[in-house]
Amino acid sequence: MRDNRRVALKIVIKEGAGSAPPYEQVRTQIAEQARGGGLPVGYKLPTVRGLAETLGLAANTVAKAYRALEEDGVIETRGRNGTFVAAARDAAARGAAAAAQTYAEQARRLGLTEPEALAAAQEALRAAYAPSP
């Protein structure tokens, strides 16, 4: 278990039109901090209730974010011991490879050529990584 005193989880919830739902903001910010090294592997996250209270959110909102992060392999729950940052880079690479394989198979079934499939994927990536307004 890591000493959490030198690392701080930083989450800011933005409200208003155009803001992502709160659970998505929690999910995204934890994932970015974990993948960027701000939260090291083994970092113990606050409890669902604790984080919900700190952020002024419903416990179900934080629980939904934690479930999504666990499905993505960013965090792992160790029963009563708590929830920790997992080796997200490995999980992210495996997830991306699986998604790419599924896309390649679907593109082939649709009869796309390799250049057409690559162009479609690049366009989707450009859209996904475009700065938010």
C-alpha positions in Angstrom: 0.0 0.0 0.0 1.3 3.5 -0.9 1.6 6.5 1.4 -1.0 8.9 0.0 0.4 11.9 1.9 2.6 13.1 -1.0 -0.1 12.7 -3.7 -3.4 14.5 -3.9 -6.4 13.6 -6.0 -7.7 16.7 -7.6 -11.2 16.8 -9.0 -13.2 19.8 -10.1 -16.8 19.5 -11.0 -18.0 22.0 -13.6 -21.7 22.8 -13.7 -23.8 24.4 -16.4 -24.7 24.0 -20.0 -22.1 22.1 -22.0 -20.6 20.4 -19.0 -20.3 16.6 -19.0 -22.3 14.7 -16.4 -20.7 14.7 -13.0 -19.9 11.0 -13.0 -18.1 11.4 -16.4 -16.1 14.3 -15.0 -15.0 12.2 -12.0 -14.2 9.3 -14.3 -12.3 11.4 -16.8 -10.3 13.3 -14.2 -9.2 10.2 -12.2 -8.3 8.3 -15.4 -6.2 11.3 -16.7 -4.4 11.6 -13.4 -3.8 7.9 -13.2 -2.6 7.6 -16.8 -0.5 10.8 -16.6 1.3 9.6 -13.5 -0.3 12.1 -11.1 -1.8 9.2 -9.2 0.7 6.4 -9.0 -0.1 2.7 -9.3 -1.3 1.6 -5.8 -2.6 5.0 -4.8 -5.6 4.4 -2.5 -8.7 6.3 -3.6 -11.2 7.8 -1.2 -14.3 5.7 -0.4 -17.3 6.3 -2.6 -19.1 8.1 0.2 -16.0 10.1 1.2 -15.4 11.4 -2.3 -19.1 12.0 -2.9 -19.2 14.1 0.3 -16.1 16.0 -0.6 -17.4 16.8 -4.1 -21.0 17.5 -3.0 -22.3 14.7 -5.2 -24.6 11.7 -4.6 -22.8 8.5 -3.7 -24.4 6.8 -6.7 -22.7 9.3 -9.0 -19.3 8.5 -7.6 -20.0 4.8 -7.6 -21.0 4.9 -11.3 -17.6 6.6 -12.1 -15.7 4.0 -10.0 -17.5 1.2 -11.8 -16.6 2.6 -15.2 -13.0 3.1 -14.1 -12.8 -0.5 -12.9 -14.2 -1.7 -16.2 -11.6 0.3 -18.0 -8.9 -1.2 -15.8 -7.8 2.1 -14.3 -8.7 1.2 -10.8 -9.2 -2.0 -8.8 -11.2 -2.8 -5.7 -9.7 -5.0 -3.1 -12.7 -5.8 -1.0 -12.7 -4.1 2.4 -9.1 -2.9 1.8 -10.4 -0.2 -0.6 -10.0 1.0 -4.1 -6.6 1.6 -5.7 -5.1 2.9 -8.9 -4.3 -0.1 -11.1 -1.6 -0.4 -13.7 -3.7 1.6 -16.1 -1.2 1.9 -18.9 -1.2 -1.9 -19.4 -5.0 -2.1 -19.2 -5.4 0.9 -21.6 -3.1 -0.7 -24.1 -4.9 -4.0 -24.0 -8.3 -2.3 -24.3 -7.1 -0.2 -27.2 -5.7 -3.3 -29.0 -9.0 -5.1 -28.5 -11.0 -2.2 -29.8 -8.7 -1.9 -32.8 -9.1 -5.6 -33.5 -12.9 -5.3 -33.3 -12.9 -2.3 -35.6 -10.6 -4.0 -38.2 -12.9 -7.0 -38.3 -16.0 -4.8 -38.7 -14.3 -2.7 -41.4 -13.4 -5.8 -43.4 -16.9 -7.2 -43.1 -18.2 -3.9 -44.4 -15.9 -4.2 -47.4 -13.7 -1.2 -46.7 -10.2 -1.1 -48.1 -7.4 -0.6 -45.6 -6.9 3.0 -46.6 -10.7 3.6 -46.2 -10.7 2.0 -42.8 -7.7 4.0 -41.7 -9.2 7.2 -42.9 -12.4 6.5 -41.0 -10.5 5.7 -37.8 -8.3 8.8 -38.2 -11.4 11.0 -38.6 -13.0 9.4 -35.5 -9.8 10.0 -33.5 -9.6 13.6 -34.6 -13.2 14.1 -33.5 -12.6 12.4 -30.2 -9.4 14.4 -29.4 -10.7 17.7 -30.6 -10.6 20.4 -27.9 -13.9 20.9 -26.1 -15.6 24.3 -26.7 
